[in-house]
Amino acid sequence: MNAPFNLFTRSTNTENTQTLPMLHSNNLFALGREIRIMHAGEEYRLRLTRNNRLILTK
């Protein structure tokens, strides 16, 4: 993982005892209510709604 480690915490999944990285939404949306995500050459948008829901669109 090439992201700054202080953005991530470790979370234990109790179902299969795997340790997975966790990125908190307050870090993602620190500068606004929408972010762009580049994946496999495609741009996606992750938006935080007024009802505190997440919407991912291509």
mmJSON file of the N, C-alpha and C atoms, coordinates in Angstrom:
{"data_MODEL":{"atom_site":{
"group_PDB":["ATOM","ATOM","ATOM","ATOM","ATOM","ATOM","ATOM","ATOM","ATOM","ATOM","ATOM","ATOM","ATOM","ATOM","ATOM","ATOM","ATOM","ATOM","ATOM","ATOM","ATOM","ATOM","ATOM","ATOM","ATOM","ATOM","ATOM","ATOM","ATOM","ATOM","ATOM","ATOM","ATOM","ATOM","ATOM","ATOM","ATOM","ATOM","ATOM","ATOM","ATOM","ATOM","ATOM","ATOM","ATOM","ATOM","ATOM","ATOM","ATOM","ATOM","ATOM","ATOM","ATOM","ATOM","ATOM","ATOM","ATOM","ATOM","ATOM","ATOM","ATOM","ATOM","ATOM","ATOM","ATOM","ATOM","ATOM","ATOM","ATOM","ATOM","ATOM","ATOM","ATOM","ATOM","ATOM","ATOM","ATOM","ATOM","ATOM","ATOM","ATOM","ATOM","ATOM","ATOM","ATOM","ATOM","ATOM","ATOM","ATOM","ATOM","ATOM","ATOM","ATOM","ATOM","ATOM","ATOM","ATOM","ATOM","ATOM","ATOM","ATOM","ATOM","ATOM","ATOM","ATOM","ATOM","ATOM","ATOM","ATOM","ATOM","ATOM","ATOM","ATOM","ATOM","ATOM","ATOM","ATOM","ATOM","ATOM","ATOM","ATOM","ATOM","ATOM","ATOM","ATOM","ATOM","ATOM","ATOM","ATOM","ATOM","ATOM","ATOM","ATOM","ATOM","ATOM","ATOM","ATOM","ATOM","ATOM","ATOM","ATOM","ATOM","ATOM","ATOM","ATOM","ATOM","ATOM","ATOM","ATOM","ATOM","ATOM","ATOM","ATOM","ATOM","ATOM","ATOM","ATOM","ATOM","ATOM","ATOM","ATOM","ATOM","ATOM","ATOM","ATOM","ATOM","ATOM","ATOM","ATOM","ATOM","ATOM","ATOM","ATOM","ATOM"],
"id":[1,2,3,4,5,6,7,8,9,10,11,12,13,14,15,16,17,18,19,20,21,22,23,24,25,26,27,28,29,30,31,32,33,34,35,36,37,38,39,40,41,42,43,44,45,46,47,48,49,50,51,52,53,54,55,56,57,58,59,60,61,62,63,64,65,66,67,68,69,70,71,72,73,74,75,76,77,78,79,80,81,82,83,84,85,86,87,88,89,90,91,92,93,94,95,96,97,98,99,100,101,102,103,104,105,106,107,108,109,110,111,112,113,114,115,116,117,118,119,120,121,122,123,124,125,126,127,128,129,130,131,132,133,134,135,136,137,138,139,140,141,142,143,144,145,146,147,148,149,150,151,152,153,154,155,156,157,158,159,160,161,162,163,164,165,166,167,168,169,170,171,172,173,174],
"type_symbol":["N","C","C","N","C","C","N","C","C","N","C","C","N","C","C","N","C","C","N","C","C","N","C","C","N","C","C","N","C","C","N","C","C","N","C","C","N","C","C","N","C","C","N","C","C","N","C","C","N","C","C","N","C","C","N","C","C","N","C","C","N","C","C","N","C","C","N","C","C","N","C","C","N","C","C","N","C","C","N","C","C","N","C","C","N","C","C","N","C","C","N","C","C","N","C","C","N","C","C","N","C","C","N","C","C","N","C","C","N","C","C","N","C","C","N","C","C","N","C","C","N","C","C","N","C","C","N","C","C","N","C","C","N","C","C","N","C","C","N","C","C","N","C","C","N","C","C","N","C","C","N","C","C","N","C","C","N","C","C","N","C","C","N","C","C","N","C","C","N","C","C","N","C","C"],
"label_atom_id":["N","CA","C","N","CA","C","N","CA","C","N","CA","C","N","CA","C","N","CA","C","N","CA","C","N","CA","C","N","CA","C","N","CA","C","N","CA","C","N","CA","C","N","CA","C","N","CA","C","N","CA","C","N","CA","C","N","CA","C","N","CA","C","N","CA","C","N","CA","C","N","CA","C","N","CA","C","N","CA","C","N","CA","C","N","CA","C","N","CA","C","N","CA","C","N","CA","C","N","CA","C","N","CA","C","N","CA","C","N","CA","C","N","CA","C","N","CA","C","N","CA","C","N","CA","C","N","CA","C","N","CA","C","N","CA","C","N","CA","C","N","CA","C","N","CA","C","N","CA","C","N","CA","C","N","CA","C","N","CA","C","N","CA","C","N","CA","C","N","CA","C","N","CA","C","N","CA","C","N","CA","C","N","CA","C","N","CA","C","N","CA","C","N","CA","C","N","CA","C","N","CA","C"],
"label_alt_id":[null,null,null,null,null,null,null,null,null,null,null,null,null,null,null,null,null,null,null,null,null,null,null,null,null,null,null,null,null,null,null,null,null,null,null,null,null,null,null,null,null,null,null,null,null,null,null,null,null,null,null,null,null,null,null,null,null,null,null,null,null,null,null,null,null,null,null,null,null,null,null,null,null,null,null,null,null,null,null,null,null,null,null,null,null,null,null,null,null,null,null,null,null,null,null,null,null,null,null,null,null,null,null,null,null,null,null,null,null,null,null,null,null,null,null,null,null,null,null,null,null,null,null,null,null,null,null,null,null,null,null,null,null,null,null,null,null,null,null,null,null,null,null,null,null,null,null,null,null,null,null,null,null,null,null,null,null,null,null,null,null,null,null,null,null,null,null,null,null,null,null,null,null,null],
"label_comp_id":["MET","MET","MET","ASN","ASN","ASN","ALA","ALA","ALA","PRO","PRO","PRO","PHE","PHE","PHE","ASN","ASN","ASN","LEU","LEU","LEU","PHE","PHE","PHE","THR","THR","THR","ARG","ARG","ARG","SER","SER","SER","THR","THR","THR","ASN","ASN","ASN","THR","THR","THR","GLU","GLU","GLU","ASN","ASN","ASN","THR","THR","THR","GLN","GLN","GLN","THR","THR","THR","LEU","LEU","LEU","PRO","PRO","PRO","MET","MET","MET","LEU","LEU","LEU","HIS","HIS","HIS","SER","SER","SER","ASN","ASN","ASN","ASN","ASN","ASN","LEU","LEU","LEU","PHE","PHE","PHE","ALA","ALA","ALA","LEU","LEU","LEU","GLY","GLY","GLY","ARG","ARG","ARG","GLU","GLU","GLU","ILE","ILE","ILE","ARG","ARG","ARG","ILE","ILE","ILE","MET","MET","MET","HIS","HIS","HIS","ALA","ALA","ALA","GLY","GLY","GLY","GLU","GLU","GLU","GLU","GLU","GLU","TYR","TYR","TYR","ARG","ARG","ARG","LEU","LEU","LEU","ARG","ARG","ARG","LEU","LEU","LEU","THR","THR","THR","ARG","ARG","ARG","ASN","ASN","ASN","ASN","ASN","ASN","ARG","ARG","ARG","LEU","LEU","LEU","ILE","ILE","ILE","LEU","LEU","LEU","THR","THR","THR","LYS","LYS","LYS"],
"label_asym_id":["A","A","A","A","A","A","A","A","A","A","A","A","A","A","A","A","A","A","A","A","A","A","A","A","A","A","A","A","A","A","A","A","A","A","A","A","A","A","A","A","A","A","A","A","A","A","A","A","A","A","A","A","A","A","A","A","A","A","A","A","A","A","A","A","A","A","A","A","A","A","A","A","A","A","A","A","A","A","A","A","A","A","A","A","A","A","A","A","A","A","A","A","A","A","A","A","A","A","A","A","A","A","A","A","A","A","A","A","A","A","A","A","A","A","A","A","A","A","A","A","A","A","A","A","A","A","A","A","A","A","A","A","A","A","A","A","A","A","A","A","A","A","A","A","A","A","A","A","A","A","A","A","A","A","A","A","A","A","A","A","A","A","A","A","A","A","A","A","A","A","A","A","A","A"],
"label_entity_id":["1","1","1","1","1","1","1","1","1","1","1","1","1","1","1","1","1","1","1","1","1","1","1","1","1","1","1","1","1","1","1","1","1","1","1","1","1","1","1","1","1","1","1","1","1","1","1","1","1","1","1","1","1","1","1","1","1","1","1","1","1","1","1","1","1","1","1","1","1","1","1","1","1","1","1","1","1","1","1","1","1","1","1","1","1","1","1","1","1","1","1","1","1","1","1","1","1","1","1","1","1","1","1","1","1","1","1","1","1","1","1","1","1","1","1","1","1","1","1","1","1","1","1","1","1","1","1","1","1","1","1","1","1","1","1","1","1","1","1","1","1","1","1","1","1","1","1","1","1","1","1","1","1","1","1","1","1","1","1","1","1","1","1","1","1","1","1","1","1","1","1","1","1","1"],
"label_seq_id":[1,1,1,2,2,2,3,3,3,4,4,4,5,5,5,6,6,6,7,7,7,8,8,8,9,9,9,10,10,10,11,11,11,12,12,12,13,13,13,14,14,14,15,15,15,16,16,16,17,17,17,18,18,18,19,19,19,20,20,20,21,21,21,22,22,22,23,23,23,24,24,24,25,25,25,26,26,26,27,27,27,28,28,28,29,29,29,30,30,30,31,31,31,32,32,32,33,33,33,34,34,34,35,35,35,36,36,36,37,37,37,38,38,38,39,39,39,40,40,40,41,41,41,42,42,42,43,43,43,44,44,44,45,45,45,46,46,46,47,47,47,48,48,48,49,49,49,50,50,50,51,51,51,52,52,52,53,53,53,54,54,54,55,55,55,56,56,56,57,57,57,58,58,58],
"pdbx_PDB_ins_code":[null,null,null,null,null,null,null,null,null,null,null,null,null,null,null,null,null,null,null,null,null,null,null,null,null,null,null,null,null,null,null,null,null,null,null,null,null,null,null,null,null,null,null,null,null,null,null,null,null,null,null,null,null,null,null,null,null,null,null,null,null,null,null,null,null,null,null,null,null,null,null,null,null,null,null,null,null,null,null,null,null,null,null,null,null,null,null,null,null,null,null,null,null,null,null,null,null,null,null,null,null,null,null,null,null,null,null,null,null,null,null,null,null,null,null,null,null,null,null,null,null,null,null,null,null,null,null,null,null,null,null,null,null,null,null,null,null,null,null,null,null,null,null,null,null,null,null,null,null,null,null,null,null,null,null,null,null,null,null,null,null,null,null,null,null,null,null,null,null,null,null,null,null,null],
"Cartn_x":[0.837,0.0,0.883,0.622,1.451,0.857,-0.302,-0.939,-0.271,-0.336,0.216,-0.477,0.301,-0.286,-1.147,-0.945,-1.748,-3.192,-3.528,-4.921,-5.65,-4.894,-5.475,-5.343,-6.319,-6.208,-6.386,-6.105,-6.313,-7.578,-8.373,-9.626,-9.623,-10.046,-10.101,-11.498,-11.57,-12.832,-13.053,-14.088,-14.289,-14.756,-15.336,-15.831,-14.703,-13.636,-12.543,-11.19,-11.21,-10.023,-8.967,-9.395,-8.489,-8.321,-7.125,-6.904,-6.941,-7.844,-8.039,-7.75,-7.179,-6.997,-8.344,-8.489,-9.724,-9.391,-10.082,-9.932,-11.197,-11.062,-12.215,-12.743,-14.052,-14.675,-14.368,-14.143,-13.806,-12.462,-11.575,-10.333,-10.597,-11.463,-11.799,-12.463,-13.381,-14.174,-13.712,-12.445,-11.909,-11.986,-11.922,-11.905,-13.222,-14.189,-15.468,-16.365,-17.487,-18.481,-18.404,-17.421,-17.278,-15.798,-15.423,-14.051,-14.079,-12.993,-12.841,-11.876,-12.182,-11.352,-10.99,-9.697,-9.245,-8.97,-9.628,-9.463,-9.442,-8.366,-8.217,-8.484,-7.993,-8.142,-9.509,-10.403,-11.754,-11.91,-12.666,-12.908,-14.263,-14.266,-15.478,-15.606,-16.814,-17.052,-17.74,-17.225,-17.823,-18.362,-19.669,-20.327,-20.995,-20.905,-21.567,-22.848,-23.994,-25.283,-25.671,-26.748,-27.273,-27.701,-28.108,-28.545,-27.4,-26.174,-24.961,-24.807,-25.267,-25.098,-23.994,-23.424,-22.393,-22.962,-22.64,-23.059,-21.813,-21.574,-20.453,-21.016,-20.536,-20.977,-19.768,-20.004,-18.942,-19.081],
"Cartn_y":[-1.169,0.0,1.234,2.176,3.361,4.587,4.462,5.593,5.848,7.093,7.388,6.535,5.849,4.886,5.548,6.833,7.456,7.666,7.486,7.54,6.235,5.172,3.842,3.365,2.551,1.807,0.335,-0.537,-1.966,-2.394,-3.179,-3.678,-5.19,-5.858,-7.308,-7.754,-8.559,-9.148,-10.405,-10.411,-11.526,-12.799,-12.705,-13.904,-14.838,-14.278,-15.142,-14.697,-13.887,-13.405,-12.793,-12.219,-11.504,-10.077,-9.524,-8.132,-7.329,-6.358,-5.548,-4.087,-3.351,-1.911,-1.206,-0.123,0.641,2.11,2.734,4.157,4.844,5.803,6.473,7.561,7.652,8.594,10.048,10.345,11.73,12.145,11.196,11.501,11.712,10.886,11.019,12.357,12.776,13.961,15.172,15.21,16.325,17.648,17.61,18.843,19.132,18.257,18.486,17.273,17.316,16.243,15.287,15.472,14.608,14.433,13.195,12.922,12.164,12.254,11.485,10.349,9.194,7.998,7.497,7.341,6.797,5.316,4.477,3.031,2.449,1.768,1.106,2.065,3.297,4.282,4.934,4.614,5.177,6.056,7.12,8.016,7.722,7.613,7.413,8.58,8.834,9.879,9.257,9.572,9.13,10.372,10.375,11.559,11.232,12.17,12.076,12.898,12.264,12.94,13.696,14.468,15.196,14.245,13.034,12.036,11.172,11.61,10.92,9.533,9.389,8.149,8.335,7.233,7.281,6.819,7.569,7.19,7.168,6.031,5.871,5.818,6.717,6.732,6.738,6.224,6.183,7.371],
"Cartn_z":[0.0,0.0,0.0,-0.895,-1.009,-0.337,0.293,0.957,2.301,2.77,4.111,5.158,5.962,6.896,7.954,8.237,9.289,8.857,7.595,7.147,7.448,7.678,7.854,9.285,9.693,10.945,10.593,11.505,11.282,11.98,11.287,11.841,11.736,12.783,12.769,12.381,11.356,10.911,11.737,12.557,13.492,12.811,11.601,10.93,10.505,9.935,9.477,10.028,11.071,11.776,10.854,9.738,8.853,9.354,9.203,9.54,8.255,8.199,7.003,7.296,6.344,6.553,6.505,7.278,7.302,7.096,6.169,5.9,6.387,7.278,7.866,6.937,6.821,5.904,6.265,7.528,7.879,7.274,7.024,6.311,4.824,4.257,2.836,2.53,3.382,3.119,3.927,4.283,5.065,4.314,2.978,2.183,1.474,1.594,0.92,1.023,0.31,0.386,-0.793,-1.67,-2.84,-3.159,-3.526,-3.949,-5.269,-6.02,-7.249,-6.975,-7.526,-7.365,-8.757,-9.032,-10.303,-10.105,-10.922,-10.831,-12.236,-12.575,-13.871,-15.035,-14.885,-15.939,-16.015,-15.11,-15.081,-13.842,-13.984,-12.858,-12.227,-10.915,-10.129,-9.16,-8.724,-7.729,-6.52,-5.353,-4.103,-3.411,-3.164,-2.627,-1.305,-0.38,0.918,0.825,1.025,0.878,2.148,2.03,3.197,4.306,3.917,4.903,5.405,5.128,5.593,4.977,3.733,2.97,1.954,1.489,0.462,-0.876,-1.934,-3.279,-4.155,-4.818,-5.739,-7.156,-8.028,-9.421,-10.342,-11.551,-12.555,-13.471],
"occupancy":[1.0,1.0,1.0,1.0,1.0,1.0,1.0,1.0,1.0,1.0,1.0,1.0,1.0,1.0,1.0,1.0,1.0,1.0,1.0,1.0,1.0,1.0,1.0,1.0,1.0,1.0,1.0,1.0,1.0,1.0,1.0,1.0,1.0,1.0,1.0,1.0,1.0,1.0,1.0,1.0,1.0,1.0,1.0,1.0,1.0,1.0,1.0,1.0,1.0,1.0,1.0,1.0,1.0,1.0,1.0,1.0,1.0,1.0,1.0,1.0,1.0,1.0,1.0,1.0,1.0,1.0,1.0,1.0,1.0,1.0,1.0,1.0,1.0,1.0,1.0,1.0,1.0,1.0,1.0,1.0,1.0,1.0,1.0,1.0,1.0,1.0,1.0,1.0,1.0,1.0,1.0,1.0,1.0,1.0,1.0,1.0,1.0,1.0,1.0,1.0,1.0,1.0,1.0,1.0,1.0,1.0,1.0,1.0,1.0,1.0,1.0,1.0,1.0,1.0,1.0,1.0,1.0,1.0,1.0,1.0,1.0,1.0,1.0,1.0,1.0,1.0,1.0,1.0,1.0,1.0,1.0,1.0,1.0,1.0,1.0,1.0,1.0,1.0,1.0,1.0,1.0,1.0,1.0,1.0,1.0,1.0,1.0,1.0,1.0,1.0,1.0,1.0,1.0,1.0,1.0,1.0,1.0,1.0,1.0,1.0,1.0,1.0,1.0,1.0,1.0,1.0,1.0,1.0,1.0,1.0,1.0,1.0,1.0,1.0],
"B_iso_or_equiv":[0.0,0.0,0.0,0.0,0.0,0.0,0.0,0.0,0.0,0.0,0.0,0.0,0.0,0.0,0.0,0.0,0.0,0.0,0.0,0.0,0.0,0.0,0.0,0.0,0.0,0.0,0.0,0.0,0.0,0.0,0.0,0.0,0.0,0.0,0.0,0.0,0.0,0.0,0.0,0.0,0.0,0.0,0.0,0.0,0.0,0.0,0.0,0.0,0.0,0.0,0.0,0.0,0.0,0.0,0.0,0.0,0.0,0.0,0.0,0.0,0.0,0.0,0.0,0.0,0.0,0.0,0.0,0.0,0.0,0.0,0.0,0.0,0.0,0.0,0.0,0.0,0.0,0.0,0.0,0.0,0.0,0.0,0.0,0.0,0.0,0.0,0.0,0.0,0.0,0.0,0.0,0.0,0.0,0.0,0.0,0.0,0.0,0.0,0.0,0.0,0.0,0.0,0.0,0.0,0.0,0.0,0.0,0.0,0.0,0.0,0.0,0.0,0.0,0.0,0.0,0.0,0.0,0.0,0.0,0.0,0.0,0.0,0.0,0.0,0.0,0.0,0.0,0.0,0.0,0.0,0.0,0.0,0.0,0.0,0.0,0.0,0.0,0.0,0.0,0.0,0.0,0.0,0.0,0.0,0.0,0.0,0.0,0.0,0.0,0.0,0.0,0.0,0.0,0.0,0.0,0.0,0.0,0.0,0.0,0.0,0.0,0.0,0.0,0.0,0.0,0.0,0.0,0.0,0.0,0.0,0.0,0.0,0.0,0.0],
"pdbx_formal_charge":[null,null,null,null,null,null,null,null,null,null,null,null,null,null,null,null,null,null,null,null,null,null,null,null,null,null,null,null,null,null,null,null,null,null,null,null,null,null,null,null,null,null,null,null,null,null,null,null,null,null,null,null,null,null,null,null,null,null,null,null,null,null,null,null,null,null,null,null,null,null,null,null,null,null,null,null,null,null,null,null,null,null,null,null,null,null,null,null,null,null,null,null,null,null,null,null,null,null,null,null,null,null,null,null,null,null,null,null,null,null,null,null,null,null,null,null,null,null,null,null,null,null,null,null,null,null,null,null,null,null,null,null,null,null,null,null,null,null,null,null,null,null,null,null,null,null,null,null,null,null,null,null,null,null,null,null,null,null,null,null,null,null,null,null,null,null,null,null,null,null,null,null,null,null],
"auth_seq_id":[1,1,1,2,2,2,3,3,3,4,4,4,5,5,5,6,6,6,7,7,7,8,8,8,9,9,9,10,10,10,11,11,11,12,12,12,13,13,13,14,14,14,15,15,15,16,16,16,17,17,17,18,18,18,19,19,19,20,20,20,21,21,21,22,22,22,23,23,23,24,24,24,25,25,25,26,26,26,27,27,27,28,28,28,29,29,29,30,30,30,31,31,31,32,32,32,33,33,33,34,34,34,35,35,35,36,36,36,37,37,37,38,38,38,39,39,39,40,40,40,41,41,41,42,42,42,43,43,43,44,44,44,45,45,45,46,46,46,47,47,47,48,48,48,49,49,49,50,50,50,51,51,51,52,52,52,53,53,53,54,54,54,55,55,55,56,56,56,57,57,57,58,58,58],
"auth_comp_id":["MET","MET","MET","ASN","ASN","ASN","ALA","ALA","ALA","PRO","PRO","PRO","PHE","PHE","PHE","ASN","ASN","ASN","LEU","LEU","LEU","PHE","PHE","PHE","THR","THR","THR","ARG","ARG","ARG","SER","SER","SER","THR","THR","THR","ASN","ASN","ASN","THR","THR","THR","GLU","GLU","GLU","ASN","ASN","ASN","THR","THR","THR","GLN","GLN","GLN","THR","THR","THR","LEU","LEU","LEU","PRO","PRO","PRO","MET","MET","MET","LEU","LEU","LEU","HIS","HIS","HIS","SER","SER","SER","ASN","ASN","ASN","ASN","ASN","ASN","LEU","LEU","LEU","PHE","PHE","PHE","ALA","ALA","ALA","LEU","LEU","LEU","GLY","GLY","GLY","ARG","ARG","ARG","GLU","GLU","GLU","ILE","ILE","ILE","ARG","ARG","ARG","ILE","ILE","ILE","MET","MET","MET","HIS","HIS","HIS","ALA","ALA","ALA","GLY","GLY","GLY","GLU","GLU","GLU","GLU","GLU","GLU","TYR","TYR","TYR","ARG","ARG","ARG","LEU","LEU","LEU","ARG","ARG","ARG","LEU","LEU","LEU","THR","THR","THR","ARG","ARG","ARG","ASN","ASN","ASN","ASN","ASN","ASN","ARG","ARG","ARG","LEU","LEU","LEU","ILE","ILE","ILE","LEU","LEU","LEU","THR","THR","THR","LYS","LYS","LYS"],
"auth_asym_id":["A","A","A","A","A","A","A","A","A","A","A","A","A","A","A","A","A","A","A","A","A","A","A","A","A","A","A","A","A","A","A","A","A","A","A","A","A","A","A","A","A","A","A","A","A","A","A","A","A","A","A","A","A","A","A","A","A","A","A","A","A","A","A","A","A","A","A","A","A","A","A","A","A","A","A","A","A","A","A","A","A","A","A","A","A","A","A","A","A","A","A","A","A","A","A","A","A","A","A","A","A","A","A","A","A","A","A","A","A","A","A","A","A","A","A","A","A","A","A","A","A","A","A","A","A","A","A","A","A","A","A","A","A","A","A","A","A","A","A","A","A","A","A","A","A","A","A","A","A","A","A","A","A","A","A","A","A","A","A","A","A","A","A","A","A","A","A","A","A","A","A","A","A","A"],
"auth_atom_id":["N","CA","C","N","CA","C","N","CA","C","N","CA","C","N","CA","C","N","CA","C","N","CA","C","N","CA","C","N","CA","C","N","CA","C","N","CA","C","N","CA","C","N","CA","C","N","CA","C","N","CA","C","N","CA","C","N","CA","C","N","CA","C","N","CA","C","N","CA","C","N","CA","C","N","CA","C","N","CA","C","N","CA","C","N","CA","C","N","CA","C","N","CA","C","N","CA","C","N","CA","C","N","CA","C","N","CA","C","N","CA","C","N","CA","C","N","CA","C","N","CA","C","N","CA","C","N","CA","C","N","CA","C","N","CA","C","N","CA","C","N","CA","C","N","CA","C","N","CA","C","N","CA","C","N","CA","C","N","CA","C","N","CA","C","N","CA","C","N","CA","C","N","CA","C","N","CA","C","N","CA","C","N","CA","C","N","CA","C","N","CA","C","N","CA","C","N","CA","C","N","CA","C"],
"pdbx_PDB_model_num":[1,1,1,1,1,1,1,1,1,1,1,1,1,1,1,1,1,1,1,1,1,1,1,1,1,1,1,1,1,1,1,1,1,1,1,1,1,1,1,1,1,1,1,1,1,1,1,1,1,1,1,1,1,1,1,1,1,1,1,1,1,1,1,1,1,1,1,1,1,1,1,1,1,1,1,1,1,1,1,1,1,1,1,1,1,1,1,1,1,1,1,1,1,1,1,1,1,1,1,1,1,1,1,1,1,1,1,1,1,1,1,1,1,1,1,1,1,1,1,1,1,1,1,1,1,1,1,1,1,1,1,1,1,1,1,1,1,1,1,1,1,1,1,1,1,1,1,1,1,1,1,1,1,1,1,1,1,1,1,1,1,1,1,1,1,1,1,1,1,1,1,1,1,1]
}}}
